Structures are given as C-alpha cells and as structure tokens.
Amino acid sequence: MAQTYQPEINAGLGLIFRLNALWEKADSKGLSGNLDGWELVLDRIYSNLLYRNDIEVVEDKDGNILQVKLSQKDNKIWKKIKNNIAGTKRNMRTTKSKLEYSKLKTEWYTEIMMYDIWLRKFMNSLGLYLKETEANPSKALFGSNFGRKR
C-alpha cells in the first residue's frame, strides 16, 4: 500500500530533527567553552524558530522597499540579548585589567546562557519542545503508582 504524503507532519518532523541536531551542537560548544561557537549555533536555532513569524516590509510612497524586518516582540528580546553580548565582548577587548577581563568573560558566558534558556522557552511556547510530565518512569520498575492520579 502506498504511503500518503502529509507535508505538515513531515515538515514539522524535519524542523524538530534539525533543531535537535543544532541543540546538540550548542551543548557541545557550550561545554567546551567555545562561547563564540555556542552563540553562532544559538543564532541558527533562533532563525529556525522564526519560520512562522511575519516579516514586515517598509516601503516608501513609490513602493520601493526601504527595510525588511521581523515584526515580533521576540525579535526585540533577541536584539536586546545580542546587544548585551556584543557590549560585553567589546568591553573585553578594551579592558587592560586581567581581573576585569575575567569578570567580563563570566558575564559573557552568563549572557549566552540566558540566550540559550530564552531560546528553549521560546521553542516551548511554539510547541516544539517535549511536554513535561509529572510521572516518574523510574518508579514503574518498583510497582509504584506511575501514571495514576492520586
């Protein structure tokens, strides 16, 4: 029997597989301390999550396109996060103090971690993250009330 093609399911699965591969890379970069690499992978995740968001086209009176931009609140949050990261990196390049550099590097890591956390929450709000459950499968082995309401 021929299999029916369902693009909405296949496209969604493709996105989830792509995001999963990117999250694996993001975790690897973060764990290895490659902060620039971590940030770049997070940028790719963000761009993949925007597939449903509208694009705002700003035109002049003659219909010439002046600007193309994302029209969502999420883009404002993303820009703020990216500006924070860029500012810390700029300060790292200009400081002459080793102690200040060390503090700024910790701040840089923290800002990228915030970016990571925000993207996971954003992904969850789009329904692209696994649902959390209260059941604990490890207790099923011991005959607990796994999956039952108390």
Number of C-alpha atoms within 10 A of each C-alpha: 3 4 5 6 8 8 10 9 10 11 11 12 13 13 16 15 12 13 20 14 12 17 19 12 16 24 15 14 18 20 11 11 12 13 18 15 16 23 22 13 21 22 18 14 22 22 10 16 17 16 10 8 12 11 13 12 13 13 12 9 7 6 8 10 11 9 10 11 11 14 13 13 8 16 15 12 13 16 11 12 16 16 12 16 19 14 12 18 17 12 14 19 11 9 12 10 10 10 10 13 18 12 12 19 17 12 16 21 20 13 19 21 17 13 21 23 12 17 19 17 14 16 19 13 10 12 10 17 15 8 7 6 7 7 13 11 11 10 11 12 8 9 8 12 12 16 12 7 6 5
